[in-house]
Structures are given as structure tokens and as C-alpha cells.
Amino acid sequence: MVGSAIVRQLEQQNDIEVIVRTRSELDLTNQQAVRDFFETEKIDQVYLAAAKVGGIVANNTYPADFIYENLMIECNIIHSAHLSGIQQLLFLGSSCIYPKLAQQPMQETALLTGTLEETNEPYAVAKIAGIKLCESYNRQYGRDYRSVMPTNLYGPHDNFHLENSHVIPALLRRFHEAKLNGDVEVVAWGSGKPMREFLHVSDMAAASIHVMNLDKAVYDKNTEPMLSHINVGTGVDCTIRELVETVAKVTGFEGNIAFDATKPDGAPRKLMNVDRLASLGWKYSYSLEEGLQDAYQWFLANQDNFRG
């Protein structure tokens, strides 16, 4: 989802040649395959958006897959980029790197200051390792490898699996199908009380390109040698109940909404402090309802081939 959004925006620039590989063309967990790819292609910048991602159910069900695949992907790509002499790389992490009970809104300095959320700890550990890989290659080899930590993302090309996807695509599909089936009620997981922040994937792509192309002196001035990552988000959150009600509105579902409080809520609140990114000249453009409308329209137009 994120990679395709970055590609769409990069392809609008006439002076850029975008080099990509599909999952079937290149296994990023295969060290030699990744090394061969970098040796045969002439690459100036690397956007590392590839990852194994999923919601609470997926993270609880496949913890070994999440930590192994993400560690392998980032280790292979970052190390191969370095060996090929590539100076610029942008690593995309996740807001789950921060402690479960981090002070809100979460600042970059909260990293490694407390216990992680249990439901996605393996994934978070892998993403923290990616940040530290970038920092370490910068320190030891003078590379310019940067990291951005997005809040919860959604939008075109998302995974709409009802159980293994993130909350927004799962809700969009569930409410859409409930409307078509004439269901009188939709049950959402959890109490509805936790607060979350959401960012449209097109905004994430724009922020990634913005951060990648910042002058190094400007970027370094706004970061610290051992704190190289930058939060990316809206700085605005809502309750899960408010999200569910907005999804119902966007999809046109008019039945009852219930919440199953026996299901896990995850962290009580996850809101990013985006002051650092704002000081670097970037701000989001999509409101939550506008973004949900865009994501839903993409879902409707791609019902024959969407993921999930």
C-alpha cells in the first residue's frame, strides 16, 4: 500500500526513474537475491516500505513470522544498499515502536523508555531494529539513512481481509458487506474507547518524499545523532467508536452498531507528536472522513482484485 503510493507520486516527476520489483520477482528475505538486485541496478535512493504488516489478530497469530520477515527484509536491504555505495535511504517504521503507556502525544524521545504493547511486540522490535540499523550505518560509515515513523495508515491498495488486516480496511469491508446483506447490526471489536490517529497513504507518500529530499544540513539540524527518526501523522486522533460511526456513514450502513468489550483494545491511546515534521515544512492534507471516502471508493472500484 505505502510502496505503491510512493511510486505513484515519484512517477509524476519526469527526472526520476523508479526501479521496483514485485514480491514474486524478488524475495526480500533472501540475502543473496537482494544483493544481486542491488549489484545489477543503478540506484541512487532507496525507499524501504516493504514489510509484513497486519492488525491485532494477525500479530497475535503469527508473531514469529512478523519478527523474522521484517528483520530479514530490513537487514538485507539496508546492508546491500550500503555495500552498493548507496548514500540515501529512507526506512519506514511504525508508531508501535513506542511504549504502550508512552506520554501522549508520543514524541520521538519516547523510544526505548518503556514496555511495548504486548499484541504487536515482535513487529515493534523489528521496526526498532530497523531504526538502529540506519543510525549505525550513519555513525560507522557516514551514510545518510533516515527513518520515518507513520501513524496508522489506510487508503488505496490496502489489505481488506476481515481478520488479518488493520482496523480501517476491515471496517470498510465489514460495513459494506453488512449493507449489501441487509444486516441489522455490526459488531466491532473492543470497547470503542481507545483513541487512534489515522493518516491517508497519499499523505504518507508525500511526507516520505519530503523527508528523503530535505537538505542534509536541515535534516540533521532537526534530529539528533542517536535519535534519527521522525514521526509522521496528523497530530489529531479520535476514539474507535467515532471511527466506526464515520465508517458506517461513509459506507451508507444504517443499522445498529455494537461493541464486543471481551475483545482486546490494545493501547489506550496512540497519538503522534508531529512538531518535528511540521518544523521541516510538511503537513497532512486529508481529513479522516475525506480519506475514508477515498479509500471506500477505491475498494468499490477494485472489488474483483483487492487484497484480502
C-alpha positions in Angstrom: 0.0 0.0 0.0 2.6 2.6 1.0 5.2 1.5 -1.6 2.6 1.8 -4.4 1.6 5.3 -3.1 5.3 6.4 -3.1 5.8 5.0 -6.6 2.7 6.8 -7.9 4.0 10.2 -6.7 7.6 9.6 -7.8 6.4 8.7 -11.3 4.9 12.1 -11.6 8.4 13.6 -11.6 9.9 13.5 -15.1 13.6 13.4 -13.9 13.2 10.2 -11.8 13.3 6.6 -13.0 11.6 4.3 -10.5 13.0 0.8 -10.1 10.7 -1.7 -8.4 10.2 -5.4 -8.0 7.1 -7.3 -7.2 7.0 -9.9 -4.3 7.0 -12.7 -6.9 10.0 -11.2 -8.7 12.3 -10.6 -5.6 12.2 -12.4 -2.3 13.4 -9.7 0.1 14.1 -12.3 2.8 16.7 -13.9 0.5 20.0 -12.2 1.2 21.7 -13.2 -2.0 18.8 -12.3 -4.2 18.7 -8.8 -2.6 22.4 -8.5 -3.0 22.2 -9.5 -6.7 19.4 -6.9 -7.3 21.5 -4.0 -5.9 24.5 -5.1 -7.9 22.7 -5.2 -11.2 20.7 -1.9 -10.8 21.9 1.6 -10.7 20.2 3.1 -7.7 20.6 6.5 -6.1 17.9 6.4 -3.4 16.1 3.6 -1.6 12.6 3.8 -0.1 12.2 0.9 2.2 8.5 0.5 2.5 8.3 -3.3 2.3 7.2 -5.1 5.4 4.9 -7.8 6.8 2.0 -5.9 8.4 -1.3 -6.7 10.0 -3.8 -5.9 12.8 -4.1 -7.3 16.3 -5.3 -10.8 15.2 -2.5 -11.2 12.7 0.1 -10.0 15.1 -1.2 -12.4 17.8 -1.5 -15.3 15.5 1.8 -15.0 13.6 4.4 -13.4 15.9 7.3 -15.4 14.6 6.5 -14.5 11.0 6.2 -10.8 11.9 9.6 -10.5 13.6 11.5 -12.9 11.3 10.3 -11.5 8.0 10.7 -7.8 9.0 14.1 -8.3 10.4 15.3 -10.1 7.3 13.8 -7.6 4.9 15.4 -4.6 6.6 18.7 -6.2 7.2 19.1 -7.4 3.6 18.1 -4.1 2.0 20.0 -1.7 4.3 23.2 -3.8 4.2 23.0 -4.4 0.5 22.4 -0.7 -0.1 25.5 0.1 1.9 27.6 -2.4 0.1 26.5 -0.9 -3.2 27.5 2.5 -2.2 24.0 4.0 -1.9 24.2 7.1 0.2 20.4 7.9 0.7 17.8 5.5 2.1 14.5 6.1 3.9 13.2 3.4 6.3 9.5 3.3 7.1 8.8 2.2 10.6 5.6 2.3 12.7 4.2 4.1 15.7 4.1 0.8 17.6 7.8 1.3 18.4 6.8 3.5 21.3 5.9 2.1 24.8 2.3 1.1 25.4 1.9 3.8 28.1 4.0 6.5 26.5 3.1 10.0 27.3 0.6 11.4 24.7 1.2 12.7 22.2 4.2 10.5 21.6 7.5 12.2 21.0 10.5 10.7 19.2 12.3 10.8 22.5 9.9 8.2 23.9 11.7 5.4 22.0 13.0 2.6 24.4 11.7 4.3 27.5 9.1 1.6 28.5 7.4 -1.7 27.8 5.9 -2.2 24.4 2.3 -3.1 23.6 2.1 -6.9 24.0 -0.1 -7.6 21.0 2.5 -6.4 18.5 5.8 -6.5 20.4 7.6 -8.8 17.8 6.7 -6.4 15.0 7.7 -3.4 17.0 11.1 -4.9 18.0 11.8 -5.5 14.3 11.0 -1.9 13.4 13.1 -0.6 16.3 16.0 -2.7 14.9 15.5 -1.0 11.5 15.9 2.4 13.1 19.0 1.4 14.9 20.4 -0.2 11.7 20.1 3.1 9.9 21.6 5.0 12.8 24.5 2.5 13.0 25.4 2.8 9.3 25.3 6.5 9.6 27.6 6.5 12.6 30.1 3.9 11.2 30.1 4.6 7.5 28.8 8.2 7.2 25.6 7.1 5.3 22.5 9.3 5.1 19.9 6.7 6.1 16.8 8.3 7.6 13.7 6.8 9.3 10.1 8.0 9.4 7.5 6.6 11.8 4.0 6.7 10.4 0.8 6.6 12.5 -1.9 4.1 11.4 -2.2 4.2 7.6 -5.0 3.4 5.2 -6.1 4.1 1.7 -5.9 2.6 -1.9 -4.3 -0.9 -2.2 -4.8 -1.7 1.5 -5.4 -5.2 2.7 -9.1 -5.7 3.2 -9.0 -9.1 4.9 -11.7 -9.3 7.6 -9.4 -10.7 10.2 -5.8 -10.1 9.3 -6.0 -6.5 8.2 -5.8 -3.2 10.1 -8.9 -1.7 11.6 -10.0 0.7 8.8 -10.0 -1.7 5.8 -11.6 -4.4 7.9 -14.3 -2.0 9.0 -14.9 -0.6 5.5 -15.4 -4.1 4.1 -17.5 -5.3 7.1 -19.9 -2.4 6.9 -20.1 -2.6 3.1 -21.0 -6.2 3.2 -23.4 -5.7 6.1 -25.2 -3.1 4.0 -25.4 -5.4 1.0 -26.7 -8.3 3.1 -29.3 -6.1 4.9 -27.8 -6.9 8.3 -29.4 -5.0 11.2 -26.3 -4.9 13.3 -22.5 -4.8 13.0 -20.3 -5.8 16.0 -17.0 -4.0 16.3 -14.1 -5.3 18.4 -13.3 -3.8 21.8 -14.9 -1.2 23.9 -14.7 1.6 21.4 -12.9 3.8 23.9 -9.2 3.6 22.8 -8.1 6.6 20.8 -6.2 6.3 17.5 -4.7 8.6 14.8 -5.0 7.8 11.1 -3.2 9.1 8.1 -4.1 8.6 4.4 -1.4 6.7 2.5 -1.1 9.5 -0.1 -0.1 11.9 2.7 2.4 9.3 4.0 3.9 9.1 0.5 4.2 12.8 0.2 5.8 13.1 3.7 8.3 10.3 2.8 9.4 12.0 -0.4 9.6 15.3 1.5 11.9 13.9 4.2 14.0 12.0 1.8 14.8 15.1 -0.2 15.4 17.5 2.6 18.9 19.1 2.6 21.1 17.1 4.9 22.0 20.1 7.0 18.4 20.9 7.5 17.5 17.3 8.4 20.5 16.9 10.8 19.6 20.2 12.5 16.2 18.9 13.4 17.3 15.4 14.5 19.9 14.0 16.9 22.7 11.6 16.1 21.1 8.9 18.3 17.5 9.9 17.6 17.3 10.0 13.8 13.6 9.0 13.2 10.8 11.5 12.6 7.1 10.9 13.4 4.6 11.2 10.5 0.9 11.8 11.3 -1.8 14.3 11.6 -1.5 15.1 15.2 -5.2 14.5 15.5 -6.9 11.4 17.0 -10.4 10.0 17.6 -12.0 7.2 19.5 -12.5 3.9 17.9 -16.3 4.5 18.4 -16.0 7.7 16.4 -14.1 5.9 13.7 -16.7 3.1 13.4 -19.5 5.6 13.2 -17.7 7.5 10.5 -17.1 4.3 8.5 -20.8 3.5 8.8 -21.6 6.9 7.5 -19.2 6.6 4.6 -20.4 3.2 3.5 -24.1 4.0 4.0 -24.8 1.4 6.7 -27.9 2.4 8.7 -28.2 -0.5 11.1 -27.2 -0.8 14.8 -23.5 -0.7 15.9 -22.4 -2.8 18.9 -19.1 -3.2 20.6 -17.7 -6.5 21.9 -15.7 -5.5 25.0 -14.4 -9.0 25.5 -12.1 -8.4 22.6 -8.7 -6.7 23.2 -8.5 -2.9 22.8 -4.7 -2.6 22.5 -3.1 0.6 23.8 -5.5 3.1 25.4 -4.2 5.9 23.1 -1.7 6.3 20.3 -1.2 9.9 19.1 1.9 11.2 17.4 3.7 14.4 18.3 4.4 15.8 14.8 6.1 19.0 15.8 9.5 17.9 14.3 7.9 17.2 10.9 6.0 20.4 11.0 9.2 22.3 11.7 10.6 20.7 8.5 7.7 22.2 6.4 5.2 19.4 6.0 1.5 18.9 7.0 -1.2 16.4 6.0 -4.0 17.2 3.5 -6.7 14.6 4.0 -9.2 14.8 6.8 -10.4 11.4 8.2 -13.8 11.5 6.5 -12.2 12.6 3.2 -9.7 9.9 3.4 -12.2 7.2 4.3 -14.3 8.3 1.3 -11.3 7.9 -1.0 -10.4 4.5 0.4 -14.0 3.3 0.1 -14.3 4.5 -3.5 -11.1 2.6 -4.3 -12.5 -0.5 -2.6 -15.7 -0.3 -4.6 -13.8 0.1 -7.9 -11.5 -2.8 -7.1 -13.7 -5.5 -5.6 -12.5 -8.1 -8.1 -8.9 -7.9 -7.2 -8.3 -6.2 -3.8 -6.1 -7.9 -1.3 -7.9 -10.0 1.3 
